Amino acid sequence: MILAAGRGERMRPLTDTCPKPLLKVKGKPLLEYHLDAFAQGGFRDVVVNTAWLGEQIEDHYGHETAQGARIVYSHEGKDFGGALETAGGIARALPKLADAFWLVAGDVWMPGFLFTRAAYDRFCASGDLAHLILVPNPAHNPKGDFGLSPDGRALNQADTRHTYSTVALLRKDLFASLPAGNPQGLKVKLAPLLRTAMDQGRVGAELYHGPWVDVGTPERLAQLNA
């Protein structure tokens, strides 16, 4: 699943007329880097949630890309008038997803990351509810988000914390506390669900050192394209 429903307030005025996942880095929309990476890893069925200017995303990609990715949309904007936060949006799209699935935000740039079948199979064989890809803390998030134990467990509390890259493997059971399909359009954040699962010892993690940028401001986009 690719998260593409956000308004992109910090990216204004660029996002006044263009959804953030369609902004281009080195000539290619941010969203397309993920579509290509999924296809390269053998994951060709993709759910994209939309809200702000979401019709532009569907108009641009349709339901199948040149690389063979098949796209199904979850239109939060059309259904509820706006985005449902991360967990709310995932819960809304859950009937379209497999029991275990990759997740990535459409506004991060990490061209070297590999969505591998081996990682997916390891996660499916585990008893974990989530497996997070963490990255070294960028300047805009110096305190990080989650800790990482020596044996690869994500920690709710830790002296040293890393930044959540927005890439994860998730299991449907992580969202068991939410109504199936989120028919009421509840707005729910993902972090509290992850923290609860961490306290239960059911979240794995690893630290990724490849290129990664949260393209959250026009300045960061300009730096990438310079």
C-alpha positions in Angstrom: 0.0 0.0 0.0 1.2 3.5 -0.9 -0.1 6.4 1.3 -1.0 9.3 -1.0 -3.9 11.0 0.8 -2.2 13.9 2.6 -2.7 17.5 1.9 1.0 18.4 1.9 0.5 21.7 3.8 4.3 22.2 4.2 4.8 21.8 0.4 2.5 24.7 -0.5 2.2 26.4 -2.9 3.5 23.4 -4.9 0.7 21.2 -3.6 -2.1 23.7 -4.2 -2.5 22.3 -7.7 -0.6 19.0 -7.6 -0.8 16.2 -5.0 2.5 15.7 -3.3 3.1 12.1 -4.5 3.1 13.4 -8.1 5.8 16.0 -7.5 8.8 15.1 -9.5 12.3 14.1 -8.2 14.9 13.9 -11.0 12.1 13.9 -13.6 10.0 11.1 -12.1 7.0 11.5 -9.7 7.7 10.4 -6.1 4.9 7.8 -6.2 6.5 6.2 -9.3 9.7 5.3 -7.5 7.6 3.0 -5.2 5.5 1.6 -7.9 8.7 0.6 -9.8 10.4 -0.8 -6.7 7.3 -2.9 -5.8 7.2 -4.3 -9.4 10.9 -5.1 -9.3 10.4 -7.0 -6.1 7.6 -9.0 -7.6 4.8 -7.2 -5.8 2.5 -6.0 -8.6 -0.8 -5.5 -6.8 -0.8 -2.1 -5.1 -3.4 -0.2 -3.1 -3.1 3.6 -3.2 -5.2 5.8 -0.9 -6.1 9.3 -2.0 -7.8 12.4 -0.7 -6.4 15.8 -1.7 -6.5 16.1 -5.5 -6.7 12.3 -5.6 -8.4 12.2 -9.0 -5.1 13.5 -10.5 -3.3 10.4 -9.3 -5.9 8.0 -10.7 -6.0 10.0 -14.0 -2.2 9.8 -14.2 -1.7 6.1 -13.6 -5.1 4.5 -14.2 -5.2 0.9 -13.0 -2.0 -0.6 -14.5 1.4 0.9 -15.1 3.9 0.3 -17.9 5.9 -1.8 -15.4 2.9 -4.1 -14.9 1.8 -2.8 -11.5 -2.0 -3.2 -10.9 -3.4 -0.4 -8.9 -6.6 -0.3 -6.8 -7.6 3.0 -5.2 -9.1 3.8 -1.8 -10.6 7.3 -2.3 -10.9 8.8 1.2 -11.6 12.2 -0.2 -14.5 11.1 -2.3 -15.9 8.9 0.5 -15.4 11.1 3.5 -14.3 14.5 2.3 -10.7 14.2 3.4 -7.8 12.0 4.6 -8.4 9.6 7.5 -4.9 9.7 9.1 -2.5 6.8 8.5 -4.2 4.0 10.5 -7.7 5.2 9.5 -6.7 5.1 5.9 -5.2 1.7 6.1 -8.2 0.3 8.0 -10.4 1.7 5.2 -8.3 -0.1 2.6 -7.9 -3.3 4.6 -10.5 -5.3 2.6 -8.4 -4.7 -0.5 -5.1 -5.9 1.1 -3.5 -9.3 1.8 -3.2 -10.5 5.4 0.4 -9.2 5.4 1.4 -6.2 3.2 4.2 -3.7 2.6 3.4 0.0 3.5 5.2 3.1 2.3 4.4 6.8 2.2 4.1 8.3 -1.2 6.2 11.4 -0.2 9.5 9.8 0.7 12.4 9.2 -1.7 14.5 6.1 -1.1 15.5 4.8 -4.6 17.8 2.1 -3.4 15.4 0.3 -1.1 14.4 -3.2 -2.1 10.9 -4.6 -1.3 12.1 -8.3 -1.3 10.0 -11.4 -1.3 12.5 -12.9 1.3 11.7 -10.1 3.8 8.0 -10.5 3.2 8.2 -14.3 3.7 10.2 -13.9 6.9 7.6 -11.5 8.3 4.7 -13.8 7.3 6.5 -16.7 9.2 7.0 -14.5 12.3 4.4 -13.8 15.0 4.9 -10.1 14.6 2.2 -7.5 13.8 4.7 -5.1 12.2 8.3 -4.8 11.0 9.6 -1.3 10.7 12.4 0.1 8.5 14.2 2.8 10.5 16.7 5.3 9.2 19.3 7.6 10.9 17.7 10.7 12.3 17.5 13.6 9.8 18.0 17.2 10.8 14.3 17.8 11.0 13.7 14.8 13.4 16.8 14.8 15.6 15.2 12.9 18.5 14.0 10.0 16.4 10.8 7.9 16.9 11.6 4.4 18.0 14.4 2.4 19.6 16.0 -0.7 18.2 17.2 -3.6 20.4 20.3 -5.7 19.5 18.0 -8.6 18.5 16.0 -6.5 16.1 13.0 -5.5 18.1 11.4 -2.1 17.9 11.2 -0.3 21.2 8.7 2.2 22.5 11.1 3.6 25.0 14.9 3.8 24.4 17.8 6.2 25.1 18.7 6.0 21.4 16.0 6.3 18.9 15.9 6.2 15.1 13.4 7.7 12.6 10.6 5.6 11.2 11.1 5.7 7.4 7.4 5.1 6.7 8.3 1.8 5.2 6.9 -1.2 7.0 5.5 -4.7 6.8 2.2 -4.9 8.5 -0.3 -7.5 9.4 -4.1 -7.0 9.3 -4.4 -8.0 13.0 -2.6 -4.8 13.9 -5.9 -3.0 13.1 -8.2 -5.5 14.9 -9.3 -2.7 17.3 -10.8 -0.7 14.5 -14.1 -1.4 12.7 -13.6 -3.6 9.7 -13.2 -1.4 6.6 -13.6 1.7 8.7 -17.1 2.4 7.4 -17.5 5.6 9.5 -14.3 7.1 8.3 -12.6 7.3 11.7 -9.4 9.4 11.7 -6.8 7.2 13.5 -3.0 7.6 13.8 -0.7 4.7 13.3 1.9 5.4 16.0 -0.3 4.5 19.0 -1.2 1.1 17.4 2.5 0.4 16.8 3.5 1.4 20.4 0.9 -0.9 21.9 2.2 -3.8 19.7 5.8 -2.9 20.7 4.9 -3.1 24.4 3.6 -6.6 23.6 6.9 -7.5 21.9 5.3 -8.0 18.5 7.2 -5.4 16.4 10.5 -6.1 14.6 12.7 -3.5 13.1 15.9 -2.9 11.2 18.1 0.1 10.4 18.4 1.1 6.7 21.4 3.3 5.7 20.7 3.9 2.1 19.5 7.2 0.6 16.3 8.4 2.2 14.6 11.8 2.2 11.2 12.8 3.6 10.3 15.3 0.8 8.3 17.4 3.2 9.2 21.0 2.1 9.9 22.8 -1.2 13.5 23.3 0.0 14.1 19.6 0.3 12.6 18.9 -3.1 14.8 21.6 -4.6 17.9 20.1 -2.9 17.1 16.7 -4.4 16.7 18.2 -7.8 19.7 20.5 -7.7 
